[in-house]
Amino acid sequence: MAMTRLTARKFKAICYYLCSWIVTTLGLALLVQYGSSSGVDLGSLLFALQLGIFVGLSHGIYDIVILQDDLNLRSAWIALLVRSAFYITLIGTSFTLCVLLWGDRANAGLLTEEGMHDVVNAFANPHTHVQLFLLLFCAHLITFIRSVHKKFGTRVFVNTMLGKFQDPIEEDLVFMFIDMRRSTAIAEDLGHVTYSKFMKDYYKLLSNCCEENLGEIYQIAGDGVFITWKTSKCTRKARPVNLFFDFCECLEKTKKRFLKRYGIVPSFKAGAHCGKVISTEVGNFGSEMAYHGDVLNTTSRIQNLCTKLGQEFLISEDLFTILPKPFPHGYMSKKEGFFELRGKKKEILIFSLQRPLTDLN
């Protein structure tokens, strides 16, 4: 049976924790043995591997399954204390279990007097105290790295760490602007607090769809959001089309939940375009990524045509040319004509994408 998108996303996240902990424990074991005259102790590496597997799986299940990755609603200090207590308990328990399993007592059972004596001796060793403290620090570091990665996306996160965007560089990118319909009326009906919760649920679904389709959320402005891909990533797979379809499907599947909570189901329209932009990091304190060029403005103008043309998804000729054909999910293209967009000297040919009525029923 094929894995659902939600399950695949959770599996991928748990694998991150598992791999991170295996690398951490093995690296710490090698660091401890660095310069030893007896060389690398294979037994210590196997012990570290076993510890990394136990802690990594438990850490991943805690964050992804129990906390559901982003539902830790405690205040920052309380969350830090709870996480620290969990990490201490997790690392201590896993270390104890590894010591018990590592002993040569196959016939005597796991919990024996000799085994508990080994555990006491292990925790009494000053080197163990240092290693456990380093593991506690690594636990917070692993969680922090994933939080930063979730916020900025893989490409921006890696390139920022490498200092790639310190100087402006030219990139060929695809931009997609998604805008919620009737957002002003919905805000008036729901009130500010409820509307904020409504938008949080809405953007949670959208961000999940972005991750599944390798898109990056560049900017959220009220009820609109810019999503971007490298153009080379869209020449073999029509990722903007896949994202549009997936988001429609997610909103349809959560329709009852939105109606129950808010009495309103969100809908949206989108425009997409591609071209060269200048990518750079702007600001000193509180710096952020910025894309300079008319591609973003053009994308926004294309999205604004949706209401005028009565369409949900419009793309430019430039993007239409590079996307692979036929379009996925049965989407059909229609040439809407040439339009003069504000700020552009030349008219742009616009295409609409829509699914056949037979697929919508």
C-alpha positions in Angstrom: 0.0 0.0 0.0 1.3 3.4 -1.0 2.4 5.8 1.8 0.2 8.8 2.2 1.7 12.3 1.9 1.3 12.9 5.6 2.9 9.6 6.6 5.8 10.3 4.1 6.4 13.7 5.6 6.5 12.3 9.1 8.7 9.4 8.0 11.1 11.9 6.4 11.2 14.0 9.6 11.9 11.0 11.8 14.7 9.9 9.5 16.3 13.4 10.0 16.4 12.9 13.8 17.6 9.3 13.5 20.4 10.2 11.1 21.4 13.3 13.1 21.7 11.3 16.3 23.7 8.5 14.7 26.1 11.0 13.3 26.3 12.8 16.7 26.9 9.7 18.8 29.4 8.2 16.4 31.2 11.6 16.1 31.4 11.9 19.8 32.7 8.4 20.2 35.4 9.1 17.6 36.3 12.4 19.3 36.7 10.6 22.7 39.1 8.1 21.1 41.1 10.7 19.2 44.8 10.3 19.8 44.4 7.0 21.7 47.4 4.7 21.3 45.2 1.6 21.0 43.4 3.0 18.0 39.7 3.1 17.3 37.6 0.8 19.5 35.0 -0.9 17.4 33.0 -1.9 20.5 32.6 1.8 21.5 31.5 2.7 18.0 28.8 -0.1 18.1 27.7 1.1 21.5 27.4 4.7 20.1 25.5 3.5 17.1 23.0 1.6 19.3 22.6 4.7 21.5 22.1 7.0 18.5 19.3 4.7 17.1 17.5 4.6 20.5 17.7 8.3 21.1 17.1 9.3 17.5 13.9 7.3 17.1 12.6 8.4 20.5 13.4 12.1 19.8 11.7 11.9 16.3 8.6 10.2 17.7 8.3 12.8 20.4 8.6 15.8 18.1 6.7 14.5 15.1 4.0 12.2 16.6 3.5 13.4 20.1 4.0 17.2 19.6 2.8 16.8 16.0 5.9 18.9 14.9 4.4 22.3 15.5 1.7 22.1 18.1 3.8 22.9 21.2 1.7 25.7 22.5 3.6 26.3 25.7 5.5 29.5 26.3 9.2 29.5 25.3 10.7 29.1 28.8 8.2 26.4 29.8 8.8 24.6 26.4 12.6 24.8 27.0 12.3 23.3 30.5 10.0 20.5 29.3 12.2 19.7 26.4 15.3 19.7 28.6 13.6 17.4 31.1 12.6 15.1 28.3 16.1 15.0 26.7 17.7 14.3 30.1 15.3 11.4 30.7 15.6 10.1 27.2 19.4 10.2 27.1 19.7 8.7 30.5 17.2 5.9 29.8 18.7 5.1 26.4 22.2 5.1 27.9 21.1 2.7 30.7 19.4 0.4 28.2 22.5 0.3 26.1 24.7 -0.6 29.0 22.4 -3.4 30.0 22.2 -4.7 26.5 25.9 -4.5 25.9 26.8 -6.7 28.9 27.5 -10.4 28.2 24.5 -11.8 30.1 22.4 -13.5 27.5 21.3 -16.3 29.8 20.9 -14.3 32.9 18.4 -11.8 31.6 18.4 -8.0 31.2 17.8 -6.8 34.7 20.4 -8.5 36.9 22.5 -7.4 39.9 25.6 -7.5 37.7 23.9 -5.4 35.0 22.7 -2.7 37.5 26.3 -2.6 38.9 27.6 -1.9 35.4 25.0 0.9 35.1 26.1 2.5 38.4 29.7 2.3 37.4 29.0 3.9 34.0 27.1 6.8 35.5 29.8 7.3 38.2 32.5 7.8 35.5 33.3 11.5 35.1 33.8 11.0 31.3 30.2 9.8 31.1 29.0 13.1 32.7 30.8 15.1 30.1 29.4 13.0 27.3 25.8 13.1 28.6 26.1 16.9 28.9 27.3 17.1 25.3 24.5 14.9 24.1 22.0 17.2 25.9 23.5 20.2 24.1 23.3 18.3 20.8 19.6 17.4 21.4 18.8 21.1 21.6 21.0 21.8 18.6 19.4 19.2 16.4 15.9 20.6 17.3 17.1 24.1 16.6 18.6 23.3 13.2 15.3 21.6 12.1 13.3 24.6 13.3 15.5 27.0 11.3 15.4 24.7 8.3 11.5 24.6 8.5 11.5 28.4 8.6 13.8 29.2 5.7 13.6 26.0 3.5 16.4 23.8 2.3 17.9 25.9 -0.4 17.9 29.2 1.5 19.1 27.5 4.7 22.1 25.8 3.1 23.1 28.7 0.9 22.8 31.1 3.9 25.0 28.8 6.0 27.6 28.8 3.2 27.4 32.6 2.9 26.3 32.3 -0.7 23.8 35.3 -0.6 26.2 37.7 1.1 26.9 39.1 -2.4 23.9 39.5 -4.9 23.7 36.7 -7.4 21.5 36.2 -10.4 19.1 33.2 -10.4 16.5 31.9 -12.7 13.4 31.2 -10.6 9.7 30.4 -10.8 7.4 32.4 -8.6 3.8 31.6 -7.7 1.5 34.0 -5.9 -1.4 32.5 -4.1 -4.1 34.8 -2.8 -7.1 34.0 -0.6 -10.5 35.0 -2.0 -12.8 37.2 0.0 -10.2 37.6 2.8 -11.5 41.1 3.9 -15.1 39.9 4.2 -13.9 36.7 6.1 -11.9 38.9 8.5 -14.9 41.1 9.2 -17.2 38.0 9.8 -14.8 36.1 12.1 -13.1 39.0 14.0 -9.4 39.5 14.4 -8.6 36.7 16.8 -10.6 34.0 15.1 -9.4 35.2 11.7 -5.8 34.8 12.8 -6.5 31.2 13.9 -8.3 30.7 10.5 -5.2 31.9 8.6 -2.9 29.8 10.7 -4.8 26.6 9.7 -4.9 27.8 6.1 -1.2 28.4 5.9 -0.4 25.2 7.7 -2.0 23.3 4.9 -0.3 25.4 2.3 3.2 25.0 3.9 2.8 21.2 4.0 1.9 21.2 0.2 5.0 23.4 -0.4 7.2 21.0 1.3 5.8 18.0 -0.5 6.3 19.8 -3.9 9.8 21.2 -3.0 8.6 24.7 -3.0 9.8 27.5 -0.7 7.7 30.1 0.9 9.5 33.3 0.2 7.1 35.9 1.6 3.7 36.0 3.4 1.9 39.3 3.1 -1.5 39.1 4.9 -3.6 36.8 2.8 -1.2 36.3 0.0 2.0 34.3 -0.3 4.9 34.0 -2.7 6.3 30.5 -3.4 9.4 29.9 -5.4 11.3 27.1 -7.1 14.5 27.0 -9.2 13.4 27.0 -12.8 15.5 23.9 -13.5 13.4 22.0 -10.9 10.2 22.7 -12.9 11.3 21.5 -16.3 10.8 17.8 -15.6 7.9 18.1 -13.1 5.2 20.8 -13.3 5.6 21.6 -9.6 3.5 24.7 -9.6 0.6 22.7 -11.1 1.1 19.9 -8.6 1.1 22.4 -5.7 -2.1 24.0 -7.0 -3.8 20.6 -7.3 -2.5 19.4 -3.9 -3.7 22.6 -2.1 -7.1 22.3 -3.7 -7.3 18.7 -2.6 -6.2 19.5 1.0 -8.8 22.3 1.3 -11.5 19.9 0.0 -10.5 17.2 2.5 -10.5 19.6 5.4 -13.7 21.3 4.3 -15.8 19.9 7.2 -13.2 20.9 9.7 -13.1 24.5 8.5 -16.9 24.6 8.5 -17.1 23.2 12.0 -14.5 25.6 13.4 -15.2 28.8 11.5 -18.3 28.3 9.4 -16.3 29.2 6.3 -14.2 27.2 3.8 -11.2 29.1 2.3 -10.7 29.3 -1.5 -7.9 30.8 -3.5 -6.6 32.0 -6.8 -3.0 31.9 -8.1 -0.7 33.3 -10.7 2.7 32.1 -11.8 5.6 33.4 -13.8 9.4 32.8 -14.2 12.5 34.8 -15.0 15.8 36.0 -13.7 16.0 37.8 -10.4 18.8 39.0 -8.1 19.0 37.1 -4.9 20.6 38.6 -1.9 20.5 38.9 1.9 19.5 42.4 3.0 19.8 44.0 6.4 22.2 43.6 9.2 20.3 42.8 12.4 17.2 40.8 11.5 18.4 40.3 8.0 16.3 38.3 5.5 16.3 37.0 1.9 15.2 39.4 -0.9 14.6 38.9 -4.6 15.0 42.0 -6.8 13.5 42.1 -10.3 10.2 42.6 -12.0 9.3 38.9 -11.9 7.6 39.2 -8.6 5.5 42.2 -9.6 4.6 40.5 -12.9 3.5 37.4 -11.0 1.3 39.5 -8.7 -0.3 41.3 -11.7 -1.0 38.0 -13.4 -2.8 36.7 -10.2 -4.9 39.9 -10.2 -6.2 39.0 -13.6 -7.9 35.9 -12.2 -11.0 37.8 -11.0 -11.3 39.7 -14.3 -11.0 36.5 -16.4 -13.0 34.3 -14.0 -10.2 31.8 -13.6 -8.4 30.3 -10.6 -4.9 29.7 -12.0 -3.1 31.8 -14.6 0.5 31.5 -15.9 2.6 33.5 -18.2 3.8 32.3 -21.6 7.4 32.1 -20.3 6.4 29.6 -17.7 4.0 27.8 -20.0 6.9 27.2 -22.4 9.2 25.5 -19.8 6.6 23.3 -18.0 6.5 19.7 -19.2 3.4 18.6 -21.2 0.9 17.2 -20.8 0.1 18.9 -17.5 -0.5 16.5 -14.5 -3.9 15.8 -12.9 -5.7 16.3 -16.2 -5.2 20.1 -16.3 -6.1 21.7 -19.6 -4.5 25.0 -20.8 -6.4 27.8 -22.6 -4.9 30.8 -24.2 -6.5 33.8 -22.6 -4.8 36.4 -24.8 -2.3 39.2 -24.5 -2.6 41.6 -21.6 -0.8 44.9 -20.8 0.3 44.6 -17.2 1.0 47.7 -15.1 4.7 48.4 -15.1 5.4 46.3 -18.3 6.1 47.9 -21.7 5.1 44.9 -23.7 2.0 42.8 -23.5 2.2 39.3 -22.0 0.5 36.2 -23.3 -1.5 34.6 -20.5 -2.7 31.0 -20.2 -5.3 29.6 -17.8 -5.1 26.1 -16.4 -8.2 24.2 -15.3 -9.2 20.7 -14.8 -11.9 19.0 -16.9 -15.4 19.1 -15.4 -15.5 15.3 -15.4 -12.5 15.3 -13.0 -14.0 17.9 -10.7 -17.2 15.9 -10.1 
